[in-house]
Amino acid sequence: MRRSKNGSFALRVADDIVPIGELKAHLSERIRELRSSQRPLIVTQNGKAAAVLLAPEEFDRLTNEASFFAAVQEGLAQADAGRVVEHDEVGRILDARFGPLTEEE
């Protein structure tokens, strides 16, 4: 798969789908490729997708992105429910909790 400008992937079947037997035979090489390609590797077993391998950096990116979107969704739900705080009040809350900003910050 190749990431497009919008962050989605374009599947490259010849490169990105591998039977589990081939993965076992070339595991070290495939793991090195994960890091350099930054594309997931789809592992098949009995002709069906069985697992997806990701480089650790890609896993971190995906989990951070999911956490961010979940936080945004929670914020939107809070706003839809009318649980909002005015800008000036947020400033007072942050100042009370963390201290006021100084010129250096």
C-alpha positions as semicolon CSV with decimal commas, in nm:
position;residue;x (nm);y (nm);z (nm)
1;M;0,000;0,000;0,000
2;R;0,110;0,352;-0,062
3;R;-0,019;0,650;0,135
4;S;-0,185;0,913;-0,078
5;K;-0,188;1,287;-0,009
6;N;-0,505;1,250;0,201
7;G;-0,345;0,982;0,423
8;S;-0,527;0,681;0,278
9;F;-0,347;0,379;0,137
10;A;-0,340;0,236;-0,214
11;L;-0,304;-0,142;-0,196
12;R;-0,016;-0,296;-0,390
13;V;-0,122;-0,661;-0,396
14;A;0,212;-0,799;-0,510
15;D;0,400;-0,623;-0,230
16;D;0,155;-0,589;0,056
17;I;-0,023;-0,924;0,080
18;V;0,178;-1,230;0,179
19;P;0,080;-1,586;0,274
20;I;0,182;-1,685;0,626
21;G;0,422;-1,952;0,494
22;E;0,614;-1,694;0,291
23;L;0,618;-1,459;0,589
24;K;0,771;-1,732;0,806
25;A;1,039;-1,799;0,546
26;H;1,133;-1,431;0,506
27;L;1,034;-1,276;0,840
28;S;1,347;-1,066;0,900
29;E;1,337;-0,923;0,548
30;R;0,966;-0,843;0,569
31;I;1,007;-0,667;0,905
32;R;1,287;-0,450;0,762
33;E;1,059;-0,365;0,468
34;L;0,781;-0,258;0,707
35;R;1,000;0,012;0,852
36;S;1,131;0,141;0,520
37;S;0,801;0,130;0,331
38;Q;0,578;0,258;0,615
39;R;0,303;0,041;0,465
40;P;0,115;-0,234;0,647
41;L;0,166;-0,597;0,546
42;I;-0,145;-0,812;0,516
43;V;-0,084;-1,175;0,611
44;T;-0,313;-1,443;0,470
45;Q;-0,388;-1,789;0,602
46;N;-0,581;-2,038;0,392
47;G;-0,639;-1,764;0,135
48;K;-0,805;-1,521;0,376
49;A;-0,670;-1,217;0,556
50;A;-0,550;-1,327;0,899
51;A;-0,336;-1,042;1,032
52;V;-0,190;-0,702;0,954
53;L;0,166;-0,612;1,049
54;L;0,263;-0,249;1,105
55;A;0,588;-0,072;1,180
56;P;0,584;0,058;1,539
57;E;0,588;0,418;1,417
58;E;0,283;0,357;1,200
59;F;0,103;0,189;1,490
60;D;0,181;0,490;1,712
61;R;0,058;0,729;1,444
62;L;-0,267;0,540;1,401
63;T;-0,336;0,510;1,774
64;N;-0,254;0,878;1,833
65;E;-0,481;0,975;1,546
66;A;-0,762;0,758;1,684
67;S;-0,720;0,914;2,030
68;F;-0,732;1,263;1,880
69;F;-1,050;1,188;1,684
70;A;-1,211;1,033;1,992
71;A;-1,131;1,347;2,193
72;V;-1,276;1,568;1,919
73;Q;-1,592;1,355;1,909
74;E;-1,622;1,381;2,287
75;G;-1,581;1,759;2,268
76;L;-1,846;1,785;1,998
77;A;-2,083;1,570;2,205
78;Q;-2,020;1,795;2,506
79;A;-2,094;2,104;2,294
80;D;-2,410;1,945;2,149
81;A;-2,526;1,873;2,504
82;G;-2,474;2,239;2,597
83;R;-2,180;2,173;2,827
84;V;-1,961;2,460;2,709
85;V;-1,740;2,715;2,882
86;E;-1,677;3,066;2,756
87;H;-1,326;3,156;2,643
88;D;-1,254;3,389;2,938
89;E;-1,366;3,122;3,184
90;V;-1,131;2,868;3,023
91;G;-0,845;3,114;3,073
92;R;-0,932;3,152;3,443
93;I;-0,957;2,774;3,488
94;L;-0,620;2,715;3,321
95;D;-0,455;2,995;3,518
96;A;-0,589;2,850;3,844
97;R;-0,476;2,500;3,757
98;F;-0,136;2,571;3,595
99;G;-0,055;2,932;3,683
100;P;-0,072;3,231;3,453
101;L;0,135;3,245;3,135
102;T;0,452;3,450;3,150
103;E;0,612;3,644;2,865
104;E;0,864;3,361;2,804
105;E;0,591;3,105;2,738
